[in-house]
Amino acid sequence: MATPLIQLSGRDMTGALGSVAAVDLVAEELRGTDRHDDGSRLVPGYDDPELVVLEDARGRPRCVFPAAGLRDCRTAALTVLAARELTVAAGPVTAVLVGSWSGRDPLLVLLVDQFPRVDRIALCPSSAARGVPADPALVAAADLSGVALSVVEDVRCAVRGAALVVVGGPDGAPLTADALDPGALVVDASGDAVAGAIAADQTYVDDARLAGDRVVDAELGQVLRGEHPGRSRDEQVLLVELLTAGAPTAALARSLHESAVARGCGVWLAG
């Protein structure tokens, strides 16, 4: 009998993400305490660089993913992990997502579902994407969770009062340090260091080996393990650059696969 094999779209993955403890999974990864290794692995997908395949411990293919969608889910999880650890501790959080990028919807899901302190999210799209509405299902989910979702075209207006600013791509509006409130956390989720010009009080990365000539204060893993205190003053402006966001892991892929199957998402290719 053929091994059951399912193929997921990016939309399937975004829908499944709300039932996955994605932030906790990447936290375990950065701590070096991943308890979810069952021998499964990700391999290139059928000579198609746009696809990756999850194989179980016996080498049987179980799920086909769009590589970009899997990267977007991991980037979203890393972003929310940074927000949990480094936003100012007191009070609710206003988040601003600057730019228009494929990972915005997964990030919205995790901000609403796995970051309880967020109470407002402002979308500040690129000029090319203005007028394009957010996914109605995500808007409805945010509303049910009590999170106010809005669109603000001017980036300086959008980031005023924001505790969390996520820069999603080079198409985002220019962001300068003088536009930020004291205590803001900026997460560069673009992979292109588009927020690197911000004069932050502290800079963090997810993997210092990839930092090149950047001056960094600590890795997120060091904060998680208690080896670095993280934010020391509420008024500090902190920058997190995500350098490994394009490196998806089997644990997250496996959880997305299980969640998608439970929700009846995807297309069965064999059975």
Secondary structure, DSSP 4 states (H G I P E B T S, - for coil): -PPPEEE--HHHHHHHHTTS-HHHHHHHHHHT------S-EEEEETTEEEEEEEE-TTS-EEEEEEHHHHHHHHHHHHHHHHHHHHS-SSS-EEEEEES--TTHHHHHHHHHHH-TTEEEEEEE--GGGTTPPPPHHHHHHHHHTT-EEEE-S-HHHHHTT-SEEEE--TTSPP--GGGSPTT-EEEE-SSS-TTTTS--SEEEES-GGG-TT---SEEHHHHHTTSS----STT--EEEE-SSTT---HHHHHHHHHHHHHHT-SEEEE-
